[in-house]
Amino acid sequence: MSKGGGVIGVAALLALSVGCGGSEQGKSYLIRHASVSLAQAASLAERQVPGRAVKVELLYTGKHVVYEVQVLDTGNQLKTVAIDAETGKVVK
């Protein structure tokens, strides 16, 4: 499977988890402020940590709306990468 196809496959399988208590209003806020898609966030994280994105969550940190992406690296270690959902920049 190509890397691009993998990201799309992962994105299709991942549920959008929202870290605002699950309220509809909280979800709406996060989604409105996310100009980067879930698939783009997974791809950006995979560029930071070679491997495969296995989980993506959309969260509000108090300062930023971020995607928290867990990547299973080539050594089978789980790494977490935070991607700013508005800019696409790595924030941690």
C-alpha positions as CSV (number, residue, x, y, z in Angstrom):
1,M,0.0,0.0,0.0
2,S,1.4,3.4,-0.9
3,K,2.0,6.0,1.9
4,G,-0.7,8.3,0.5
5,G,-3.2,5.4,0.4
6,G,-2.3,4.5,3.9
7,V,-3.1,8.0,5.3
8,I,-6.5,7.9,3.6
9,G,-7.2,4.4,4.9
10,V,-6.2,5.5,8.4
11,A,-8.3,8.6,8.2
12,A,-11.3,6.6,7.0
13,L,-10.9,4.2,10.0
14,L,-10.3,6.8,12.7
15,A,-13.2,8.3,14.6
16,L,-12.9,12.0,15.3
17,S,-12.4,12.1,19.1
18,V,-13.1,15.5,20.6
19,G,-11.7,16.6,23.9
20,C,-14.4,19.1,25.0
21,G,-16.4,16.8,27.2
22,G,-18.2,15.4,24.1
23,S,-20.8,18.2,24.0
24,E,-22.1,19.2,20.6
25,Q,-21.1,22.8,21.2
26,G,-17.6,21.8,22.0
27,K,-17.3,19.6,19.0
28,S,-18.6,22.3,16.8
29,Y,-16.1,24.8,18.1
30,L,-13.1,22.5,17.5
31,I,-14.2,21.5,14.0
32,R,-14.8,25.2,13.0
33,H,-11.2,26.0,14.1
34,A,-9.6,23.1,12.3
35,S,-8.5,24.2,8.9
36,V,-6.2,21.2,8.7
37,S,-8.0,17.9,7.9
38,L,-7.6,14.7,9.9
39,A,-5.9,13.1,7.0
40,Q,-3.5,16.0,6.6
41,A,-2.6,15.9,10.3
42,A,-1.9,12.2,10.1
43,S,0.4,12.8,7.1
44,L,2.2,15.6,8.8
45,A,2.8,13.5,11.9
46,E,4.1,10.6,9.8
47,R,6.6,13.0,8.3
48,Q,7.8,13.9,11.8
49,V,8.0,10.3,13.0
50,P,8.5,7.7,10.3
51,G,5.8,5.1,10.8
52,R,2.1,4.8,10.6
53,A,-0.6,7.0,12.3
54,V,-2.8,4.8,14.4
55,K,-4.9,7.3,16.3
56,V,-5.9,10.9,15.9
57,E,-7.8,13.1,18.4
58,L,-8.9,16.7,18.0
59,L,-8.3,18.6,21.3
60,Y,-8.3,22.1,22.7
61,T,-5.2,22.7,24.9
62,G,-6.3,26.1,26.3
63,K,-4.2,27.9,23.7
64,H,-4.6,25.9,20.5
65,V,-6.9,23.5,18.8
66,V,-4.6,20.6,18.0
67,Y,-4.6,17.1,16.5
68,E,-2.9,14.7,18.8
69,V,-1.6,12.0,16.5
70,Q,-0.2,8.7,17.8
71,V,2.3,7.2,15.3
72,L,3.6,3.6,15.5
73,D,7.2,4.1,14.5
74,T,9.4,1.7,12.5
75,G,10.7,0.2,15.8
76,N,7.1,-0.5,17.0
77,Q,7.2,2.3,19.6
78,L,4.2,4.6,20.0
79,K,5.1,8.3,19.6
80,T,2.7,11.2,20.0
81,V,2.9,14.3,17.8
82,A,0.7,17.4,18.2
83,I,-0.3,19.2,15.1
84,D,-1.8,22.7,15.3
85,A,-5.2,22.3,13.6
86,E,-5.2,25.8,12.3
87,T,-1.7,26.1,10.9
88,G,-0.5,22.5,10.4
89,K,2.7,23.2,12.5
90,V,4.1,20.7,15.0
91,V,3.5,22.1,18.5
92,K,5.2,19.3,20.5
